[in-house]
Amino acid sequence: MTPMTRTTTGLDAQTAELLTGSLRKMLADNPDGSGLGDTLAELGWDEVLADDRPGATTLLFVEHGRALATSRVLDEVLLAELAPSLPAPGTGPRAPFYPLGTAAPVAPDAPLAGLLLGGLDGVAEVVVPVALDGQVGLSLVPADLVAAATRPAGGFDPASRWLLVDGPVAELTRYAGSEDGSRVWDRAVAVGRLAVAAEIIGVCAAALAIAVEHTSARVQYGRQIATFQAVRHRLSEAHVAIESARSVLAAAWKALEHPDGGSGAARLAKLRAGWAQAEVMRHALQVCGAMGLSLEHPLHRHVSRAAALDALLGGHRALTGQLGAELLTGAELDPIVEI
């Protein structure tokens, strides 16, 4: 049974296997995501989403993470959620703005500080969430104004092609749908966090596979190092971290369907996935030894990507602090949803 068929989804095993194989081949051949839209259309992705949105989204993003793909498919997920509060696109495509920290909306008079998942060539407007008297307004900012405040994010994962937005932008006045913008933005962030959590799980699963292959091939004292108890314990702990993140993700998707919950459960799923990547990468690096730290070895790319994804829409440390602060003030968790 493949890792995808082990997630809690409504897709039957045969369908999940076929979709996984098609996506895996396409992303292996085109890690930048070029042609992803055409492939999804050929697979009848709209029908798959209609039948089982949680399962389909999880499947897509797990494979996206496994391939270390750099497409902007997450943009499409957020824009679909934000669409009810936005006017129909006019002059061209849009791109969402990802605030830093815990994804809180930006202040109207503050410089933008956040991320874009790629360049703005061909993009007409950037959708920016703005804090407005306790509510959230969605500001449509011309892309050329935002572009003037961008620079390559670089840093730990330069292969991501992300742009850091850091600087003043002309006054954010073109608000759209501010009346229900808070609900729409919260929902978009929740769905985005679930998608990113799935992508982190995919990166972690690939890293664990590399670690297993490495320890199975290396021999010390006449034995595969994968047979050593200390190594087996580390690989087991990495596996448990991934599977626990899968379980929380599945429960969070169910919570999102609950009329009284969803955003808190999605935050917890993102938090858990972020914690899992730290745990998995620590163990994988340890069992691969010095070789795993070298640029010639593939593991470092997974370490970098997982850490970058953890920071997107709230890193696990920031979300843990936010959740703890809320609980100390008497906030309640989302309703528990049985898997």
N, C-alpha and C positions, 0 to 999 in steps of 0.2 A: 504494500500500500504506500503510495507516494505521500510526501508531507502535505500536499494540498488536499488529498482526500481525507486526511486526518483532522482537518479543521471542521468545526461545527457549522455546516452550511446546508442549504436545501438542495444543492447540486448533487445528483447521484454520482457515484464513483466513476462510472464510465464517461459521463459528460465532463466531469472535472479533469479527468486524465487527458481527454482529447483537447480541451481548452488549454490545459497546462502545457501540453506538448507543442501546440501551435504557437502560444505566446513565448515559450522558452526558445524555440527555434528563431522566431522573428527578432527577439531581443538580443539573442546571441549574435545574430548577423548584423543587427542595427542597434547597438547600445545607446545611440543618441536618440532613439525613439522615432526616427524617420520611418514613415510607413506604418506607424502604430495605428493611426486612425483608419487606414485602409484595411489593415488586418482585422481590427475589431469589427469593422463593417462587414467584412467577409464572414466573420464568425457569427454574425447576427447579434452583436453585443447588446443592442437596445432590448431585444427580446430576452436575453440572458439576465440583464439588469431588472427587467420587469418581473421575471420569474423569481429571482433571488438576488436582490441587490446586495445584502451583506456578503453572501458567498461569492458573488462575482467580483465585487470590489476587493475583497480579501484576496482572492485568487490573483487578480491582476497585479495588485501591489506587492504581494509576496514574490511573484516572478520578476517584477520590476526591481525589487531590492536584490534578489538573487543574482540578477544580471548586472548589478551596479549601473543600471540604465540612468540616463540623464535627461529623459524627456520631461515635458511639462504637463504630464497627465494629471498631476495634482491640481494644477490651475483649473482644469476643466471641471474637476469635482467641486471646487469651491465656487466657481462661477455658476454652476448649475444650481447650487443652493442659494446663492445671492440673487439669482435672476428675478424672483418675485418682487424684490424691492428696487429693481433697476429698470429704467426705460429701455426699450428695445435698442440694440446697438445701432449706432448711426453711421459714423464714418469709417468704422473698422473694428477689428478685434479688441478685446480687453484683456488685461492681466491683473490678477489680484495682488495686493500688497500684504506682506507677511510681517506684522510687527515683531520686534524682538521681545525677549523676556517671556512673559506668560500670554502673549498674543492680545494684550489689552489694547483697545482703540487708542489712537493718538489724540493729543490735545489739539484744538483748532489752531492755536498760535505757536505750537512747538515745531521744531525741525523734525522732519521724518527720520526715523531710525528703524530700519527693517531690511527685508530681503525681497528680491525678485528672483524667480527661478530661472531666469534667462534674459537675454537682451530684449530690447524694445523695438527692434526693427519690425515694421509692419503692424505694430500695436498702436491703436489710436488713443486709448484711455487706460489709466490705472485706477482700480477701485480701492479706495483707502477708507478704512473704518475710522470714524471720528467721534470722540466723546462729546455729547451735547446734553448738558443739564441732566445727567443720569441716564441718558438714552444714547443710542448709537446711530449716527447718520453715515450713509455711504456716499463718499465724495468721489466724483468722477473727475480725475485730474488729467489734463492732456499729457500724453506720454513724453512729449519733448521737454516739458517742465521737469518731470521726474528724472529723465535721462541726464539732465544737467547735474544732478546730485548723486549719481551712481558711480561706483568703481567696482572692479572685480573683487569678489569676496576673498578669493585665494585662501590663505590660512591653512587649516588642517586638511581640507579636501579640495584642492584646486581643480580637480577633475569634475566637480559638480557644475561648473559654469554659472554659479549663482552670482548675482550682483548685490552689493551692499548699498543701500540707500542711506545716506548720511549727510544731511544738510538741509537748509531752508528751502521750502518750495512755496511758490506763490500761494496766496491765501486760499484755504480750502473752503470754497463757498458753494460749489455746485453739489449740494446735498440731494440725495435721492432716497425716498422711502424712509425718512427719519422716524415716522410714526411707529412702524413695526421693525425698524432696523435692528434693535437690540435682539429681538427674538430670531430674526433671520441671521444675524452675524453669529450669535451663539450656536445656532444650528450648523452653520457652515464650518465654524471652528471645530465643533464636535465631530462632524463627518470627516473633516480633514485630518483630525487627530487619529481617528480610527484607520484611515488610509495610511497615514505615516507609520502608525504602529505596525500594520501589516508589512509595510516595506522594511521596517527595521527587523522584523522577524525573518523576512527573506534573506537579508544580509547576514543575520546571525546563523541561519541554517546553512548558508553557503560557507561561512567561516568555520563552523563546526565540521562540515564535510571535509574541508581542507585539513583541519587538525587530525581528523580520524585517518585520512589517507596518509598524512605525513608520519604519524606514529605507527601505522601499520607497515609502512615501508622501511622505517629506520630500525636497525638491529643493534643492540648492545648486549654484551655478555652472552651472545648466541641466542638472544630472544628479541622478538619484536617489542619495542618500548610500549606499545599499546597494551601489552599484557602485564605491565608493572602496575601494582595496586595504586600508587599515587597518581599515575597518569589516568587510569580508569576512573578514579574518583573525580578528577577534574573534568574529564569528558562527560561523566554522568551528571555532574552539577551544571555544566553548560546545557546539556539536554533538558534537564528539569527547568532551568530558567526559560528556555524557549517555549516549552510546552505550557508552563504556567502563564506566560504572556499570551499564548494562543487562547487559553481558556478564558482569561480576563477579557480579551478582545471579543470573543464570541458572546460573552455575557453582556458586554457594553453595547453591542449591536442590538441585542434584545431590549436592553434598557432604553435605547434610543426610540424604540417604538412605543414606549410607555408614555401616556399623556402627562405624567408628573415627573418624568426623569429623562436622563439622556446625557446632558452636557457634563455632569459630574462623573458619570460612569465612563464617558469617553476620555475625560482627563485622567482618570485612574488607569485606563487601558494604555494611554500614551505614557504615563508615568512608569507603568510596569514594563512596557517594552523598552523604555530608556534604561531602566535598571537592568533588564536582561542583557542589553548590548554591553553594558559595562562588565557584567559578570562573564558573559560568553567570551568577550575579547580578552579579558584578563587570563582566563583559563587557556584559551587557544594560543595566546602568545607564550604562555609558560611552557606548554607541552611541545611547541615548535622550537623553542629555544632561540639561540642567536640567529639561526637561519630565518625564523619567522619575522625578525626585525629588519632583515635586509630588503632593499628595494627590488631585488630580483625575485623574491618570494611574493606570491599573490596575496598573502594574508594582510599586509599593511593597507592595501586598498579597501578591504572590508572594515578594518579598524577605523580608518578615516571616514568612510561613508557613514557607518553606523553612528559615530560621534556627531557628525554633521546633522544627520536626520534627527537625532535626539534633541538637538537645539531648536529644530523647526517646530513652530507652534507650541513652544514651551519645553525646556529640558526637564529631565526627571528631578533634578535637584530644585529647580525653581518651582516646579509644580508641587513637589513635596512640601516646600515651605509655604506656598500659597494654601494648600489644603490644610496643613497644620494650623495656620493662623485662623482659617475659617472655623475649624472645629473648636478652637479655643474660645471663639466668640459665640458658640452655641449653634452653629450651622449644622444641618442634618445632611447625611449622604442621600444619594438617589435611592429609590425603592430597590430592594434586592430582587433580582430576576433570576429564576432558576434556569440553568442551561438544559 
